[in-house]
Amino acid sequence: MSYGTSDIDLFRHAASYVDRILKGEKPADLPVQQPTKFELVINLKTAKSLGLAVPPTLLARADEVIE
């Protein structure tokens, strides 16, 4: 199971920073931003091999389930 930031969302924010820098803004003047989107990924194959039962409510909340 993994809970963390969305890589795609981070790349979008990085692209907007690059765009602003290329337009002439100083990197030191850009605000620091926190990630806004997080993902929950559950690997059922690994959970089963470890003998863990994943509740259906947790599976329903997951953004991605690997079987």
Phi and psi restraints in degrees (value plus and minus 20) as a CYANA .aco file:
   2 SER   PHI    -158.9  -118.9
   2 SER   PSI     116.3   156.3
   3 TYR   PHI    -150.6  -110.6
   3 TYR   PSI      96.9   136.9
   4 GLY   PHI    -184.9  -144.9
   4 GLY   PSI    -193.0  -153.0
   5 THR   PHI     -92.6   -52.6
   5 THR   PSI     134.8   174.8
   6 SER   PHI    -101.3   -61.3
   6 SER   PSI     100.7   140.7
   7 ASP   PHI     -81.3   -41.3
   7 ASP   PSI     -60.7   -20.7
   8 ILE   PHI     -81.8   -41.8
   8 ILE   PSI     -62.2   -22.2
   9 ASP   PHI     -84.6   -44.6
   9 ASP   PSI     -59.4   -19.4
  10 LEU   PHI     -84.1   -44.1
  10 LEU   PSI     -59.7   -19.7
  11 PHE   PHI     -85.3   -45.3
  11 PHE   PSI     -57.1   -17.1
  12 ARG   PHI     -83.2   -43.2
  12 ARG   PSI     -63.9   -23.9
  13 HIS   PHI     -85.2   -45.2
  13 HIS   PSI     -59.1   -19.1
  14 ALA   PHI     -84.0   -44.0
  14 ALA   PSI     -59.3   -19.3
  15 ALA   PHI     -83.7   -43.7
  15 ALA   PSI     -58.1   -18.1
  16 SER   PHI     -88.0   -48.0
  16 SER   PSI     -54.6   -14.6
  17 TYR   PHI     -85.0   -45.0
  17 TYR   PSI     -65.1   -25.1
  18 VAL   PHI     -81.5   -41.5
  18 VAL   PSI     -62.4   -22.4
  19 ASP   PHI     -79.5   -39.5
  19 ASP   PSI     -65.0   -25.0
  20 ARG   PHI     -86.4   -46.4
  20 ARG   PSI     -57.3   -17.3
  21 ILE   PHI     -87.6   -47.6
  21 ILE   PSI     -62.0   -22.0
  22 LEU   PHI     -87.5   -47.5
  22 LEU   PSI     -42.9    -2.9
  23 LYS   PHI    -104.7   -64.7
  23 LYS   PSI     -21.1    18.9
  24 GLY   PHI      93.4   133.4
  24 GLY   PSI     -23.0    17.0
  25 GLU   PHI     -94.0   -54.0
  25 GLU   PSI     128.5   168.5
  26 LYS   PHI    -101.4   -61.4
  26 LYS   PSI     115.0   155.0
  27 PRO   PHI     -77.1   -37.1
  27 PRO   PSI     -52.6   -12.6
  28 ALA   PHI     -88.4   -48.4
  28 ALA   PSI     -40.7    -0.7
  29 ASP   PHI    -109.8   -69.8
  29 ASP   PSI     -29.0    11.0
  30 LEU   PHI     -98.1   -58.1
  30 LEU   PSI     121.1   161.1
  31 PRO   PHI     -93.9   -53.9
  31 PRO   PSI     131.6   171.6
  32 VAL   PHI    -102.3   -62.3
  32 VAL   PSI     111.5   151.5
  33 GLN   PHI    -137.3   -97.3
  33 GLN   PSI     124.0   164.0
  34 GLN   PHI    -111.2   -71.2
  34 GLN   PSI     131.4   171.4
  35 PRO   PHI     -82.0   -42.0
  35 PRO   PSI     125.3   165.3
  36 THR   PHI    -133.9   -93.9
  36 THR   PSI     -37.6     2.4
  37 LYS   PHI    -141.0  -101.0
  37 LYS   PSI     110.7   150.7
  38 PHE   PHI    -142.2  -102.2
  38 PHE   PSI     131.7   171.7
  39 GLU   PHI    -144.6  -104.6
  39 GLU   PSI     124.2   164.2
  40 LEU   PHI    -132.7   -92.7
  40 LEU   PSI      99.7   139.7
  41 VAL   PHI    -140.1  -100.1
  41 VAL   PSI     111.6   151.6
  42 ILE   PHI    -141.5  -101.5
  42 ILE   PSI     109.8   149.8
  43 ASN   PHI    -121.6   -81.6
  43 ASN   PSI      80.4   120.4
  44 LEU   PHI     -89.1   -49.1
  44 LEU   PSI     -52.7   -12.7
  45 LYS   PHI     -82.3   -42.3
  45 LYS   PSI     -64.1   -24.1
  46 THR   PHI     -88.5   -48.5
  46 THR   PSI     -60.7   -20.7
  47 ALA   PHI     -80.6   -40.6
  47 ALA   PSI     -62.5   -22.5
  48 LYS   PHI     -86.6   -46.6
  48 LYS   PSI     -58.6   -18.6
  49 SER   PHI     -88.4   -48.4
  49 SER   PSI     -45.3    -5.3
  50 LEU   PHI    -108.5   -68.5
  50 LEU   PSI     -23.8    16.2
  51 GLY   PHI      58.3    98.3
  51 GLY   PSI       5.4    45.4
  52 LEU   PHI    -118.1   -78.1
  52 LEU   PSI     121.0   161.0
  53 ALA   PHI    -122.8   -82.8
  53 ALA   PSI     105.2   145.2
  54 VAL   PHI    -118.2   -78.2
  54 VAL   PSI     102.3   142.3
  55 PRO   PHI     -82.6   -42.6
  55 PRO   PSI     123.8   163.8
  56 PRO   PHI     -79.8   -39.8
  56 PRO   PSI     -51.2   -11.2
  57 THR   PHI     -86.5   -46.5
  57 THR   PSI     -55.3   -15.3
  58 LEU   PHI     -91.1   -51.1
  58 LEU   PSI     -58.5   -18.5
  59 LEU   PHI     -83.4   -43.4
  59 LEU   PSI     -56.5   -16.5
  60 ALA   PHI     -87.5   -47.5
  60 ALA   PSI     -50.9   -10.9
  61 ARG   PHI    -104.3   -64.3
  61 ARG   PSI     -35.6     4.4
  62 ALA   PHI     -87.9   -47.9
  62 ALA   PSI     122.1   162.1
  63 ASP   PHI     -97.9   -57.9
  63 ASP   PSI     -50.6   -10.6
  64 GLU   PHI    -166.0  -126.0
  64 GLU   PSI     116.1   156.1
  65 VAL   PHI    -142.3  -102.3
  65 VAL   PSI     101.7   141.7
  66 ILE   PHI    -117.2   -77.2
  66 ILE   PSI     101.6   141.6
